[in-house]
Amino acid sequence: MKILVINPNTTASMTQKIAVAARAVARPDTEIVAANSQNGPASIQGFLDVAICVPGLLDEVARHPDVDAIVIACFDDTGLDAVRSSVSVPVLGIGEAAYHAASMIATKFSVITTLSRSVPGIENNLMRYGLAQKCVRVRATDIPVLKLEEGDPATLFKIRSEIREAIVQDHAEAIVLGCAGMADLMAQLSEEFGLPVIDGVAAGVTFAEALVNNRLKTSKIGAYSLK
């Protein structure tokens, strides 16, 4: 099968990191096509960036008509409904995938994200998915998304600190990494803290494979119909 993993922002280095994370969990017979929008913001941090990037996202999706599934690699699940309306293959957002994965292996979890202004959007999505009661807290590190590309030890220190606080204060049983730019940290942090640390890129790819294997597609009766 062929899965399009699409980064809705225009930062190619982040797309490369996302591609590595996706291919690390994909089945041997799954082809990962990693792409990013050609027009839009360099990073997605809050409601305005989410709105601005949707046209570029839809344009990039249209360039890949032959894929079996699509994973939108933005934790805000940017343009998720719009893309589902435009194609018939399964479309998953990495936020949605990560929350569902966490809910299956823990009774409660915390989210570690980037800027504080991203928190309301994440909380809104959790309510929309019916999983707000399982998320004890959304924690902001106040690290800009593009800062994650620099490999600064101080950045990892902030993420570690928030995870430690989530375990002690929130009594979180699992951690969800709230940005695609953190995709490369999942295994390292899981081992370090001794609890599941979930990356939405990995969860999105494996869930997409399951849907394709079950021959399930996006329903075109109702909300996602263009008629």
C-alpha positions, 0 to 999 in steps of 0.5 A: 500500500502507499500512504501519503504522510503530509506536513501542512507547513512548508518546512522541508527539514521537519518533513524529513524527520516525519518521514523517518518516523513514519518509515520506522513503523511502516510495514515492509510492503508499505510505501511512505510518500512524505510531502509538505505544502508548497504554500503557507506558513513555515510552522503551525502555531495556533488558529490563524496558522491552521486557517492559512495553511489549508489551501496549500494542504489541499493543493498538495493532496491533489498532487497525490491521487494514487495513494491508499491513505493519507496521514496529516502530520500536524498535531492540530489535525489541520484541515482534517475534515476538508481533506476527508471531504476531498478524497475517498481514502482513509485520512487520519490526523496525528493528534486524533491517532495519538489520543486514541492510541493513548486511550487504549493503553492508559486510563489517563494521559497528558499532552506535551505541546509547543506554545501556549496558544496551541493549547485551546485548539488541542483541548477543543479537538479532545472534546470533539473526539470524546477523549477530553475526560481521558486527558488530564492536562495539555502542557505547553513547553513554550518552545516554538515549533521550528526550535525543535529542528535545531537539536538544542539540548535546552529544548529537550530539557524543557520537554523532559521537565514537562513529562516529569511534572505530568507524571508527578502532578497529573498522575499521567499513565502515558504521554502524548507528544503534541507536535510532529517535530517531536516525532524522533523523541518517542523511543528515547523518552519512553525508555527514559521515563518508563511509560508509553510516550506516543508519537502521532506520526507513528500512531497515524501510519499504523492506524492507516495501515489497519484501515486499508487492510480492512478495506475501509474508506471515508464515508461519502454519505453525509458530512464528507460528501461533496454532493 
